[in-house]
Amino acid sequence: MAGMITTVGPSVRLGALVPLTRPGWTEAGRHLLAGLELAVHEVNEAGGIAGRPLELEVRDTAADPERAAAAVDELAAAGVAAVVGEYHSVVAR
């Protein structure tokens, strides 16, 4: 692509907690995910983070606090740099 800056090195992995299935508000989850994907794309187009590409690892919470907690544990074990989300306040507590 024209204007794309090349990234080098291992990716910076970012975990994302998103309600993609019911009973979660799936429409809001899709919008949240689209915004996160756009941000990752823009960061990578600009050269990444200190030259390293950003990678998004998404977990569906279905707006369930227990499922979200398990996803956080899974993402932490996978070594993500940070976790973003969740859309629902009851899950984010």
mmCIF file as gemmi writes it, N, C-alpha and C atoms, coordinates in Angstrom:
data_model
loop_
_atom_site.group_PDB
_atom_site.id
_atom_site.type_symbol
_atom_site.label_atom_id
_atom_site.label_alt_id
_atom_site.label_comp_id
_atom_site.label_asym_id
_atom_site.label_entity_id
_atom_site.label_seq_id
_atom_site.pdbx_PDB_ins_code
_atom_site.Cartn_x
_atom_site.Cartn_y
_atom_site.Cartn_z
_atom_site.occupancy
_atom_site.B_iso_or_equiv
_atom_site.pdbx_formal_charge
_atom_site.auth_seq_id
_atom_site.auth_asym_id
_atom_site.pdbx_PDB_model_num
ATOM 1 N N . MET Axp A 1 ? 0.825 -1.187 0 1 0 ? 1 A 1
ATOM 2 C CA . MET Axp A 1 ? 0 0 0 1 0 ? 1 A 1
ATOM 3 C C . MET Axp A 1 ? 0.869 1.249 0 1 0 ? 1 A 1
ATOM 4 N N . ALA Axp A 2 ? 0.448 2.225 -0.706 1 0 ? 2 A 1
ATOM 5 C CA . ALA Axp A 2 ? 1.177 3.486 -0.756 1 0 ? 2 A 1
ATOM 6 C C . ALA Axp A 2 ? 1.118 4.168 0.596 1 0 ? 2 A 1
ATOM 7 N N . GLY Axp A 3 ? 2.25 4.677 1.043 1 0 ? 3 A 1
ATOM 8 C CA . GLY Axp A 3 ? 2.296 5.405 2.292 1 0 ? 3 A 1
ATOM 9 C C . GLY Axp A 3 ? 2.379 4.548 3.531 1 0 ? 3 A 1
ATOM 10 N N . MET Axp A 4 ? 2.333 3.236 3.373 1 0 ? 4 A 1
ATOM 11 C CA . MET Axp A 4 ? 2.394 2.354 4.534 1 0 ? 4 A 1
ATOM 12 C C . MET Axp A 4 ? 3.818 2.283 5.063 1 0 ? 4 A 1
ATOM 13 N N . ILE Axp A 5 ? 3.963 2.421 6.369 1 0 ? 5 A 1
ATOM 14 C CA . ILE Axp A 5 ? 5.261 2.333 7.016 1 0 ? 5 A 1
ATOM 15 C C . ILE Axp A 5 ? 5.464 0.892 7.459 1 0 ? 5 A 1
ATOM 16 N N . THR Axp A 6 ? 6.627 0.333 7.185 1 0 ? 6 A 1
ATOM 17 C CA . THR Axp A 6 ? 6.911 -1.042 7.546 1 0 ? 6 A 1
ATOM 18 C C . THR Axp A 6 ? 7.165 -1.156 9.043 1 0 ? 6 A 1
ATOM 19 N N . THR Axp A 7 ? 6.538 -2.16 9.664 1 0 ? 7 A 1
ATOM 20 C CA . THR Axp A 7 ? 6.785 -2.431 11.071 1 0 ? 7 A 1
ATOM 21 C C . THR Axp A 7 ? 7.748 -3.602 11.183 1 0 ? 7 A 1
ATOM 22 N N . VAL Axp A 8 ? 8.529 -3.61 12.25 1 0 ? 8 A 1
ATOM 23 C CA . VAL Axp A 8 ? 9.505 -4.677 12.468 1 0 ? 8 A 1
ATOM 24 C C . VAL Axp A 8 ? 9.403 -5.165 13.908 1 0 ? 8 A 1
ATOM 25 N N . GLY Axp A 9 ? 9.818 -6.396 14.113 1 0 ? 9 A 1
ATOM 26 C CA . GLY Axp A 9 ? 9.827 -6.948 15.457 1 0 ? 9 A 1
ATOM 27 C C . GLY Axp A 9 ? 8.542 -7.672 15.788 1 0 ? 9 A 1
ATOM 28 N N . PRO Axp A 10 ? 8.536 -8.31 16.954 1 0 ? 10 A 1
ATOM 29 C CA . PRO Axp A 10 ? 7.344 -9.053 17.361 1 0 ? 10 A 1
ATOM 30 C C . PRO Axp A 10 ? 6.182 -8.102 17.621 1 0 ? 10 A 1
ATOM 31 N N . SER Axp A 11 ? 4.981 -8.592 17.429 1 0 ? 11 A 1
ATOM 32 C CA . SER Axp A 11 ? 3.811 -7.74 17.602 1 0 ? 11 A 1
ATOM 33 C C . SER Axp A 11 ? 3.553 -7.446 19.078 1 0 ? 11 A 1
ATOM 34 N N . VAL Axp A 12 ? 2.892 -6.327 19.309 1 0 ? 12 A 1
ATOM 35 C CA . VAL Axp A 12 ? 2.382 -5.973 20.629 1 0 ? 12 A 1
ATOM 36 C C . VAL Axp A 12 ? 0.941 -6.46 20.639 1 0 ? 12 A 1
ATOM 37 N N . ARG Axp A 13 ? 0.665 -7.445 21.467 1 0 ? 13 A 1
ATOM 38 C CA . ARG Axp A 13 ? -0.668 -8.055 21.479 1 0 ? 13 A 1
ATOM 39 C C . ARG Axp A 13 ? -1.553 -7.38 22.518 1 0 ? 13 A 1
ATOM 40 N N . LEU Axp A 14 ? -2.752 -7.016 22.077 1 0 ? 14 A 1
ATOM 41 C CA . LEU Axp A 14 ? -3.729 -6.322 22.899 1 0 ? 14 A 1
ATOM 42 C C . LEU Axp A 14 ? -4.973 -7.192 22.989 1 0 ? 14 A 1
ATOM 43 N N . GLY Axp A 15 ? -5.412 -7.518 24.201 1 0 ? 15 A 1
ATOM 44 C CA . GLY Axp A 15 ? -6.635 -8.302 24.387 1 0 ? 15 A 1
ATOM 45 C C . GLY Axp A 15 ? -7.849 -7.398 24.35 1 0 ? 15 A 1
ATOM 46 N N . ALA Axp A 16 ? -8.941 -7.904 23.786 1 0 ? 16 A 1
ATOM 47 C CA . ALA Axp A 16 ? -10.18 -7.13 23.708 1 0 ? 16 A 1
ATOM 48 C C . ALA Axp A 16 ? -11.345 -7.975 24.197 1 0 ? 16 A 1
ATOM 49 N N . LEU Axp A 17 ? -12.078 -7.467 25.181 1 0 ? 17 A 1
ATOM 50 C CA . LEU Axp A 17 ? -13.277 -8.125 25.692 1 0 ? 17 A 1
ATOM 51 C C . LEU Axp A 17 ? -14.482 -7.445 25.058 1 0 ? 17 A 1
ATOM 52 N N . VAL Axp A 18 ? -15.25 -8.216 24.289 1 0 ? 18 A 1
ATOM 53 C CA . VAL Axp A 18 ? -16.336 -7.64 23.5 1 0 ? 18 A 1
ATOM 54 C C . VAL Axp A 18 ? -17.568 -8.549 23.57 1 0 ? 18 A 1
ATOM 55 N N . PRO Axp A 19 ? -18.775 -7.987 23.784 1 0 ? 19 A 1
ATOM 56 C CA . PRO Axp A 19 ? -19.986 -8.804 23.771 1 0 ? 19 A 1
ATOM 57 C C . PRO Axp A 19 ? -20.438 -9.06 22.331 1 0 ? 19 A 1
ATOM 58 N N . LEU Axp A 20 ? -20.141 -10.234 21.819 1 0 ? 20 A 1
ATOM 59 C CA . LEU Axp A 20 ? -20.48 -10.541 20.424 1 0 ? 20 A 1
ATOM 60 C C . LEU Axp A 20 ? -21.648 -11.509 20.29 1 0 ? 20 A 1
ATOM 61 N N . THR Axp A 21 ? -22.054 -12.137 21.394 1 0 ? 21 A 1
ATOM 62 C CA . THR Axp A 21 ? -23.206 -13.04 21.368 1 0 ? 21 A 1
ATOM 63 C C . THR Axp A 21 ? -24.165 -12.652 22.484 1 0 ? 21 A 1
ATOM 64 N N . ARG Axp A 22 ? -25.405 -13.048 22.334 1 0 ? 22 A 1
ATOM 65 C CA . ARG Axp A 22 ? -26.433 -12.755 23.334 1 0 ? 22 A 1
ATOM 66 C C . ARG Axp A 22 ? -26.178 -13.572 24.585 1 0 ? 22 A 1
ATOM 67 N N . PRO Axp A 23 ? -26.541 -13.054 25.748 1 0 ? 23 A 1
ATOM 68 C CA . PRO Axp A 23 ? -27.458 -11.945 25.984 1 0 ? 23 A 1
ATOM 69 C C . PRO Axp A 23 ? -26.804 -10.57 25.927 1 0 ? 23 A 1
ATOM 70 N N . GLY Axp A 24 ? -25.546 -10.5 25.541 1 0 ? 24 A 1
ATOM 71 C CA . GLY Axp A 24 ? -24.874 -9.208 25.41 1 0 ? 24 A 1
ATOM 72 C C . GLY Axp A 24 ? -25.508 -8.354 24.329 1 0 ? 24 A 1
ATOM 73 N N . TRP Axp A 25 ? -25.265 -7.067 24.403 1 0 ? 25 A 1
ATOM 74 C CA . TRP Axp A 25 ? -25.757 -6.139 23.394 1 0 ? 25 A 1
ATOM 75 C C . TRP Axp A 25 ? -24.821 -6.262 22.198 1 0 ? 25 A 1
ATOM 76 N N . THR Axp A 26 ? -25.167 -7.179 21.303 1 0 ? 26 A 1
ATOM 77 C CA . THR Axp A 26 ? -24.267 -7.557 20.212 1 0 ? 26 A 1
ATOM 78 C C . THR Axp A 26 ? -24.012 -6.422 19.227 1 0 ? 26 A 1
ATOM 79 N N . GLU Axp A 27 ? -25.001 -5.586 18.99 1 0 ? 27 A 1
ATOM 80 C CA . GLU Axp A 27 ? -24.787 -4.465 18.067 1 0 ? 27 A 1
ATOM 81 C C . GLU Axp A 27 ? -23.71 -3.53 18.618 1 0 ? 27 A 1
ATOM 82 N N . ALA Axp A 28 ? -23.787 -3.238 19.902 1 0 ? 28 A 1
ATOM 83 C CA . ALA Axp A 28 ? -22.765 -2.393 20.527 1 0 ? 28 A 1
ATOM 84 C C . ALA Axp A 28 ? -21.413 -3.086 20.494 1 0 ? 28 A 1
ATOM 85 N N . GLY Axp A 29 ? -21.415 -4.39 20.698 1 0 ? 29 A 1
ATOM 86 C CA . GLY Axp A 29 ? -20.169 -5.148 20.639 1 0 ? 29 A 1
ATOM 87 C C . GLY Axp A 29 ? -19.518 -5.069 19.272 1 0 ? 29 A 1
ATOM 88 N N . ARG Axp A 30 ? -20.329 -5.177 18.227 1 0 ? 30 A 1
ATOM 89 C CA . ARG Axp A 30 ? -19.786 -5.074 16.862 1 0 ? 30 A 1
ATOM 90 C C . ARG Axp A 30 ? -19.214 -3.686 16.603 1 0 ? 30 A 1
ATOM 91 N N . HIS Axp A 31 ? -19.883 -2.661 17.118 1 0 ? 31 A 1
ATOM 92 C CA . HIS Axp A 31 ? -19.38 -1.29 16.952 1 0 ? 31 A 1
ATOM 93 C C . HIS Axp A 31 ? -18.074 -1.095 17.719 1 0 ? 31 A 1
ATOM 94 N N . LEU Axp A 32 ? -18.022 -1.614 18.94 1 0 ? 32 A 1
ATOM 95 C CA . LEU Axp A 32 ? -16.797 -1.529 19.736 1 0 ? 32 A 1
ATOM 96 C C . LEU Axp A 32 ? -15.651 -2.229 19.024 1 0 ? 32 A 1
ATOM 97 N N . LEU Axp A 33 ? -15.909 -3.427 18.515 1 0 ? 33 A 1
ATOM 98 C CA . LEU Axp A 33 ? -14.872 -4.181 17.816 1 0 ? 33 A 1
ATOM 99 C C . LEU Axp A 33 ? -14.414 -3.45 16.556 1 0 ? 33 A 1
ATOM 100 N N . ALA Axp A 34 ? -15.351 -2.865 15.817 1 0 ? 34 A 1
ATOM 101 C CA . ALA Axp A 34 ? -14.979 -2.123 14.607 1 0 ? 34 A 1
ATOM 102 C C . ALA Axp A 34 ? -14.069 -0.946 14.957 1 0 ? 34 A 1
ATOM 103 N N . GLY Axp A 35 ? -14.372 -0.247 16.048 1 0 ? 35 A 1
ATOM 104 C CA . GLY Axp A 35 ? -13.526 0.865 16.474 1 0 ? 35 A 1
ATOM 105 C C . GLY Axp A 35 ? -12.135 0.406 16.881 1 0 ? 35 A 1
ATOM 106 N N . LEU Axp A 36 ? -12.072 -0.711 17.593 1 0 ? 36 A 1
ATOM 107 C CA . LEU Axp A 36 ? -10.771 -1.254 17.995 1 0 ? 36 A 1
ATOM 108 C C . LEU Axp A 36 ? -9.959 -1.686 16.779 1 0 ? 36 A 1
ATOM 109 N N . GLU Axp A 37 ? -10.619 -2.352 15.836 1 0 ? 37 A 1
ATOM 110 C CA . GLU Axp A 37 ? -9.916 -2.791 14.623 1 0 ? 37 A 1
ATOM 111 C C . GLU Axp A 37 ? -9.416 -1.6 13.815 1 0 ? 37 A 1
ATOM 112 N N . LEU Axp A 38 ? -10.216 -0.539 13.744 1 0 ? 38 A 1
ATOM 113 C CA . LEU Axp A 38 ? -9.791 0.674 13.042 1 0 ? 38 A 1
ATOM 114 C C . LEU Axp A 38 ? -8.571 1.288 13.725 1 0 ? 38 A 1
ATOM 115 N N . ALA Axp A 39 ? -8.603 1.356 15.048 1 0 ? 39 A 1
ATOM 116 C CA . ALA Axp A 39 ? -7.465 1.916 15.782 1 0 ? 39 A 1
ATOM 117 C C . ALA Axp A 39 ? -6.2 1.096 15.55 1 0 ? 39 A 1
ATOM 118 N N . VAL Axp A 40 ? -6.317 -0.225 15.583 1 0 ? 40 A 1
ATOM 119 C CA . VAL Axp A 40 ? -5.16 -1.096 15.336 1 0 ? 40 A 1
ATOM 120 C C . VAL Axp A 40 ? -4.622 -0.854 13.93 1 0 ? 40 A 1
ATOM 121 N N . HIS Axp A 41 ? -5.521 -0.758 12.968 1 0 ? 41 A 1
ATOM 122 C CA . HIS Axp A 41 ? -5.108 -0.51 11.583 1 0 ? 41 A 1
ATOM 123 C C . HIS Axp A 41 ? -4.353 0.817 11.466 1 0 ? 41 A 1
ATOM 124 N N . GLU Axp A 42 ? -4.898 1.868 12.083 1 0 ? 42 A 1
ATOM 125 C CA . GLU Axp A 42 ? -4.258 3.182 11.992 1 0 ? 42 A 1
ATOM 126 C C . GLU Axp A 42 ? -2.895 3.198 12.678 1 0 ? 42 A 1
ATOM 127 N N . VAL Axp A 43 ? -2.791 2.544 13.833 1 0 ? 43 A 1
ATOM 128 C CA . VAL Axp A 43 ? -1.495 2.465 14.525 1 0 ? 43 A 1
ATOM 129 C C . VAL Axp A 43 ? -0.488 1.74 13.646 1 0 ? 43 A 1
ATOM 130 N N . ASN Axp A 44 ? -0.899 0.63 13.06 1 0 ? 44 A 1
ATOM 131 C CA . ASN Axp A 44 ? 0.018 -0.141 12.216 1 0 ? 44 A 1
ATOM 132 C C . ASN Axp A 44 ? 0.391 0.607 10.943 1 0 ? 44 A 1
ATOM 133 N N . GLU Axp A 45 ? -0.545 1.341 10.37 1 0 ? 45 A 1
ATOM 134 C CA . GLU Axp A 45 ? -0.248 2.148 9.181 1 0 ? 45 A 1
ATOM 135 C C . GLU Axp A 45 ? 0.786 3.224 9.492 1 0 ? 45 A 1
ATOM 136 N N . ALA Axp A 46 ? 0.791 3.693 10.735 1 0 ? 46 A 1
ATOM 137 C CA . ALA Axp A 46 ? 1.727 4.743 11.146 1 0 ? 46 A 1
ATOM 138 C C . ALA Axp A 46 ? 3.055 4.179 11.646 1 0 ? 46 A 1
ATOM 139 N N . GLY Axp A 47 ? 3.239 2.875 11.535 1 0 ? 47 A 1
ATOM 140 C CA . GLY Axp A 47 ? 4.514 2.281 11.932 1 0 ? 47 A 1
ATOM 141 C C . GLY Axp A 47 ? 4.482 1.458 13.195 1 0 ? 47 A 1
ATOM 142 N N . GLY Axp A 48 ? 3.298 1.297 13.765 1 0 ? 48 A 1
ATOM 143 C CA . GLY Axp A 48 ? 3.174 0.463 14.955 1 0 ? 48 A 1
ATOM 144 C C . GLY Axp A 48 ? 3.588 1.187 16.219 1 0 ? 48 A 1
ATOM 145 N N . ILE Axp A 49 ? 3.918 0.42 17.224 1 0 ? 49 A 1
ATOM 146 C CA . ILE Axp A 49 ? 4.358 0.946 18.511 1 0 ? 49 A 1
ATOM 147 C C . ILE Axp A 49 ? 5.851 0.678 18.621 1 0 ? 49 A 1
ATOM 148 N N . ALA Axp A 50 ? 6.634 1.737 18.55 1 0 ? 50 A 1
ATOM 149 C CA . ALA Axp A 50 ? 8.101 1.61 18.553 1 0 ? 50 A 1
ATOM 150 C C . ALA Axp A 50 ? 8.551 0.638 17.467 1 0 ? 50 A 1
ATOM 151 N N . GLY Axp A 51 ? 7.877 0.722 16.32 1 0 ? 51 A 1
ATOM 152 C CA . GLY Axp A 51 ? 8.233 -0.125 15.185 1 0 ? 51 A 1
ATOM 153 C C . GLY Axp A 51 ? 7.644 -1.521 15.218 1 0 ? 51 A 1
ATOM 154 N N . ARG Axp A 52 ? 6.888 -1.829 16.25 1 0 ? 52 A 1
ATOM 155 C CA . ARG Axp A 52 ? 6.284 -3.156 16.369 1 0 ? 52 A 1
ATOM 156 C C . ARG Axp A 52 ? 4.802 -3.088 16.018 1 0 ? 52 A 1
ATOM 157 N N . PRO Axp A 53 ? 4.302 -4.029 15.205 1 0 ? 53 A 1
ATOM 158 C CA . PRO Axp A 53 ? 2.889 -4.014 14.841 1 0 ? 53 A 1
ATOM 159 C C . PRO Axp A 53 ? 1.999 -4.333 16.038 1 0 ? 53 A 1
ATOM 160 N N . LEU Axp A 54 ? 0.816 -3.752 16.038 1 0 ? 54 A 1
ATOM 161 C CA . LEU Axp A 54 ? -0.185 -4.005 17.066 1 0 ? 54 A 1
ATOM 162 C C . LEU Axp A 54 ? -1.1 -5.115 16.573 1 0 ? 54 A 1
ATOM 163 N N . GLU Axp A 55 ? -1.414 -6.055 17.444 1 0 ? 55 A 1
ATOM 164 C CA . GLU Axp A 55 ? -2.271 -7.193 17.101 1 0 ? 55 A 1
ATOM 165 C C . GLU Axp A 55 ? -3.39 -7.283 18.138 1 0 ? 55 A 1
ATOM 166 N N . LEU Axp A 56 ? -4.617 -7.501 17.675 1 0 ? 56 A 1
ATOM 167 C CA . LEU Axp A 56 ? -5.781 -7.568 18.551 1 0 ? 56 A 1
ATOM 168 C C . LEU Axp A 56 ? -6.201 -9.019 18.749 1 0 ? 56 A 1
ATOM 169 N N . GLU Axp A 57 ? -6.34 -9.436 20.005 1 0 ? 57 A 1
ATOM 170 C CA . GLU Axp A 57 ? -6.845 -10.769 20.335 1 0 ? 57 A 1
ATOM 171 C C . GLU Axp A 57 ? -8.198 -10.581 21 1 0 ? 57 A 1
ATOM 172 N N . VAL Axp A 58 ? -9.258 -10.994 20.307 1 0 ? 58 A 1
ATOM 173 C CA . VAL Axp A 58 ? -10.63 -10.731 20.733 1 0 ? 58 A 1
ATOM 174 C C . VAL Axp A 58 ? -11.207 -11.933 21.469 1 0 ? 58 A 1
ATOM 175 N N . ARG Axp A 59 ? -11.92 -11.649 22.564 1 0 ? 59 A 1
ATOM 176 C CA . ARG Axp A 59 ? -12.654 -12.673 23.294 1 0 ? 59 A 1
ATOM 177 C C . ARG Axp A 59 ? -14.092 -12.197 23.459 1 0 ? 59 A 1
ATOM 178 N N . ASP Axp A 60 ? -15.033 -13.077 23.134 1 0 ? 60 A 1
ATOM 179 C CA . ASP Axp A 60 ? -16.464 -12.792 23.278 1 0 ? 60 A 1
ATOM 180 C C . ASP Axp A 60 ? -16.867 -13.037 24.726 1 0 ? 60 A 1
ATOM 181 N N . THR Axp A 61 ? -17.419 -12.019 25.37 1 0 ? 61 A 1
ATOM 182 C CA . THR Axp A 61 ? -17.848 -12.154 26.761 1 0 ? 61 A 1
ATOM 183 C C . THR Axp A 61 ? -19.319 -12.506 26.901 1 0 ? 61 A 1
ATOM 184 N N . ALA Axp A 62 ? -20.111 -12.267 25.859 1 0 ? 62 A 1
ATOM 185 C CA . ALA Axp A 62 ? -21.567 -12.431 25.913 1 0 ? 62 A 1
ATOM 186 C C . ALA Axp A 62 ? -22.157 -11.65 27.095 1 0 ? 62 A 1
ATOM 187 N N . ALA Axp A 63 ? -21.459 -10.615 27.534 1 0 ? 63 A 1
ATOM 188 C CA . ALA Axp A 63 ? -21.872 -9.766 28.659 1 0 ? 63 A 1
ATOM 189 C C . ALA Axp A 63 ? -21.982 -10.549 29.959 1 0 ? 63 A 1
ATOM 190 N N . ASP Axp A 64 ? -21.223 -11.622 30.079 1 0 ? 64 A 1
ATOM 191 C CA . ASP Axp A 64 ? -21.243 -12.469 31.271 1 0 ? 64 A 1
ATOM 192 C C . ASP Axp A 64 ? -19.984 -12.198 32.099 1 0 ? 64 A 1
ATOM 193 N N . PRO Axp A 65 ? -20.141 -11.721 33.346 1 0 ? 65 A 1
ATOM 194 C CA . PRO Axp A 65 ? -18.969 -11.398 34.16 1 0 ? 65 A 1
ATOM 195 C C . PRO Axp A 65 ? -18.011 -12.575 34.357 1 0 ? 65 A 1
ATOM 196 N N . GLU Axp A 66 ? -18.537 -13.772 34.563 1 0 ? 66 A 1
ATOM 197 C CA . GLU Axp A 66 ? -17.668 -14.94 34.755 1 0 ? 66 A 1
ATOM 198 C C . GLU Axp A 66 ? -16.906 -15.279 33.478 1 0 ? 66 A 1
ATOM 199 N N . ARG Axp A 67 ? -17.595 -15.189 32.357 1 0 ? 67 A 1
ATOM 200 C CA . ARG Axp A 67 ? -16.937 -15.448 31.073 1 0 ? 67 A 1
ATOM 201 C C . ARG Axp A 67 ? -15.855 -14.401 30.805 1 0 ? 67 A 1
ATOM 202 N N . ALA Axp A 68 ? -16.142 -13.156 31.159 1 0 ? 68 A 1
ATOM 203 C CA . ALA Axp A 68 ? -15.159 -12.085 30.971 1 0 ? 68 A 1
ATOM 204 C C . ALA Axp A 68 ? -13.945 -12.302 31.868 1 0 ? 68 A 1
ATOM 205 N N . ALA Axp A 69 ? -14.173 -12.703 33.122 1 0 ? 69 A 1
ATOM 206 C CA . ALA Axp A 69 ? -13.058 -12.957 34.037 1 0 ? 69 A 1
ATOM 207 C C . ALA Axp A 69 ? -12.181 -14.09 33.517 1 0 ? 69 A 1
ATOM 208 N N . ALA Axp A 70 ? -12.813 -15.14 32.989 1 0 ? 70 A 1
ATOM 209 C CA . ALA Axp A 70 ? -12.047 -16.253 32.418 1 0 ? 70 A 1
ATOM 210 C C . ALA Axp A 70 ? -11.245 -15.787 31.208 1 0 ? 70 A 1
ATOM 211 N N . ALA Axp A 71 ? -11.836 -14.9 30.408 1 0 ? 71 A 1
ATOM 212 C CA . ALA Axp A 71 ? -11.139 -14.378 29.229 1 0 ? 71 A 1
ATOM 213 C C . ALA Axp A 71 ? -9.937 -13.536 29.64 1 0 ? 71 A 1
ATOM 214 N N . VAL Axp A 72 ? -10.081 -12.757 30.71 1 0 ? 72 A 1
ATOM 215 C CA . VAL Axp A 72 ? -8.951 -11.957 31.201 1 0 ? 72 A 1
ATOM 216 C C . VAL Axp A 72 ? -7.816 -12.882 31.627 1 0 ? 72 A 1
ATOM 217 N N . ASP Axp A 73 ? -8.152 -13.944 32.358 1 0 ? 73 A 1
ATOM 218 C CA . ASP Axp A 73 ? -7.127 -14.908 32.78 1 0 ? 73 A 1
ATOM 219 C C . ASP Axp A 73 ? -6.444 -15.54 31.574 1 0 ? 73 A 1
ATOM 220 N N . GLU Axp A 74 ? -7.24 -15.911 30.575 1 0 ? 74 A 1
ATOM 221 C CA . GLU Axp A 74 ? -6.702 -16.529 29.359 1 0 ? 74 A 1
ATOM 222 C C . GLU Axp A 74 ? -5.772 -15.568 28.618 1 0 ? 74 A 1
ATOM 223 N N . LEU Axp A 75 ? -6.203 -14.326 28.486 1 0 ? 75 A 1
ATOM 224 C CA . LEU Axp A 75 ? -5.389 -13.335 27.784 1 0 ? 75 A 1
ATOM 225 C C . LEU Axp A 75 ? -4.106 -13.027 28.55 1 0 ? 75 A 1
ATOM 226 N N . ALA Axp A 76 ? -4.202 -12.958 29.872 1 0 ? 76 A 1
ATOM 227 C CA . ALA Axp A 76 ? -3.004 -12.717 30.683 1 0 ? 76 A 1
ATOM 228 C C . ALA Axp A 76 ? -2.013 -13.867 30.524 1 0 ? 76 A 1
ATOM 229 N N . ALA Axp A 77 ? -2.526 -15.1 30.537 1 0 ? 77 A 1
ATOM 230 C CA . ALA Axp A 77 ? -1.658 -16.268 30.36 1 0 ? 77 A 1
ATOM 231 C C . ALA Axp A 77 ? -1.022 -16.276 28.976 1 0 ? 77 A 1
ATOM 232 N N . ALA Axp A 78 ? -1.732 -15.712 27.999 1 0 ? 78 A 1
ATOM 233 C CA . ALA Axp A 78 ? -1.214 -15.648 26.632 1 0 ? 78 A 1
ATOM 234 C C . ALA Axp A 78 ? -0.177 -14.532 26.472 1 0 ? 78 A 1
ATOM 235 N N . GLY Axp A 79 ? -0.056 -13.675 27.481 1 0 ? 79 A 1
ATOM 236 C CA . GLY Axp A 79 ? 0.977 -12.648 27.455 1 0 ? 79 A 1
ATOM 237 C C . GLY Axp A 79 ? 0.623 -11.364 26.735 1 0 ? 79 A 1
ATOM 238 N N . VAL Axp A 80 ? -0.674 -11.02 26.668 1 0 ? 80 A 1
ATOM 239 C CA . VAL Axp A 80 ? -1.021 -9.753 26.026 1 0 ? 80 A 1
ATOM 240 C C . VAL Axp A 80 ? -0.467 -8.595 26.851 1 0 ? 80 A 1
ATOM 241 N N . ALA Axp A 81 ? -0.19 -7.486 26.186 1 0 ? 81 A 1
ATOM 242 C CA . ALA Axp A 81 ? 0.374 -6.313 26.852 1 0 ? 81 A 1
ATOM 243 C C . ALA Axp A 81 ? -0.665 -5.568 27.681 1 0 ? 81 A 1
ATOM 244 N N . ALA Axp A 82 ? -1.932 -5.606 27.237 1 0 ? 82 A 1
ATOM 245 C CA . ALA Axp A 82 ? -3.012 -4.901 27.92 1 0 ? 82 A 1
ATOM 246 C C . ALA Axp A 82 ? -4.337 -5.504 27.479 1 0 ? 82 A 1
ATOM 247 N N . VAL Axp A 83 ? -5.387 -5.184 28.233 1 0 ? 83 A 1
ATOM 248 C CA . VAL Axp A 83 ? -6.736 -5.652 27.899 1 0 ? 83 A 1
ATOM 249 C C . VAL Axp A 83 ? -7.646 -4.434 27.838 1 0 ? 83 A 1
ATOM 250 N N . VAL Axp A 84 ? -8.48 -4.353 26.789 1 0 ? 84 A 1
ATOM 251 C CA . VAL Axp A 84 ? -9.457 -3.273 26.644 1 0 ? 84 A 1
ATOM 252 C C . VAL Axp A 84 ? -10.854 -3.866 26.63 1 0 ? 84 A 1
ATOM 253 N N . GLY Axp A 85 ? -11.853 -3.056 26.959 1 0 ? 85 A 1
ATOM 254 C CA . GLY Axp A 85 ? -13.23 -3.504 26.989 1 0 ? 85 A 1
ATOM 255 C C . GLY Axp A 85 ? -13.649 -3.598 28.44 1 0 ? 85 A 1
ATOM 256 N N . GLU Axp A 86 ? -14.663 -3.946 28.699 1 0 ? 86 A 1
ATOM 257 C CA . GLU Axp A 86 ? -15.862 -4.519 28.137 1 0 ? 86 A 1
ATOM 258 C C . GLU Axp A 86 ? -16.878 -3.416 27.98 1 0 ? 86 A 1
ATOM 259 N N . TYR Axp A 87 ? -17.883 -3.623 27.172 1 0 ? 87 A 1
ATOM 260 C CA . TYR Axp A 87 ? -18.875 -2.587 26.916 1 0 ? 87 A 1
ATOM 261 C C . TYR Axp A 87 ? -19.83 -2.411 28.093 1 0 ? 87 A 1
ATOM 262 N N . HIS Axp A 88 ? -20.293 -3.505 28.684 1 0 ? 88 A 1
ATOM 263 C CA . HIS Axp A 88 ? -21.294 -3.471 29.752 1 0 ? 88 A 1
ATOM 264 C C . HIS Axp A 88 ? -20.642 -3.185 31.106 1 0 ? 88 A 1
ATOM 265 N N . SER Axp A 89 ? -21.206 -2.235 31.853 1 0 ? 89 A 1
ATOM 266 C CA . SER Axp A 89 ? -20.617 -1.875 33.144 1 0 ? 89 A 1
ATOM 267 C C . SER Axp A 89 ? -20.667 -3.022 34.141 1 0 ? 89 A 1
ATOM 268 N N . VAL Axp A 90 ? -21.692 -3.865 34.079 1 0 ? 90 A 1
ATOM 269 C CA . VAL Axp A 90 ? -21.788 -4.988 35.013 1 0 ? 90 A 1
ATOM 270 C C . VAL Axp A 90 ? -20.635 -5.972 34.81 1 0 ? 90 A 1
ATOM 271 N N . VAL Axp A 91 ? -20.119 -6.051 33.611 1 0 ? 91 A 1
ATOM 272 C CA . VAL Axp A 91 ? -19.002 -6.947 33.307 1 0 ? 91 A 1
ATOM 273 C C . VAL Axp A 91 ? -17.68 -6.283 33.658 1 0 ? 91 A 1
ATOM 274 N N . ALA Axp A 92 ? -17.595 -4.989 33.491 1 0 ? 92 A 1
ATOM 275 C CA . ALA Axp A 92 ? -16.34 -4.266 33.7 1 0 ? 92 A 1
ATOM 276 C C . ALA Axp A 92 ? -15.971 -4.113 35.171 1 0 ? 92 A 1
ATOM 277 N N . ARG Axp A 93 ? -16.898 -4.384 36.057 1 0 ? 93 A 1
ATOM 278 C CA . ARG Axp A 93 ? -16.627 -4.218 37.499 1 0 ? 93 A 1
ATOM 279 C C . ARG Axp A 93 ? -15.565 -5.118 37.914 1 0 ? 93 A 1
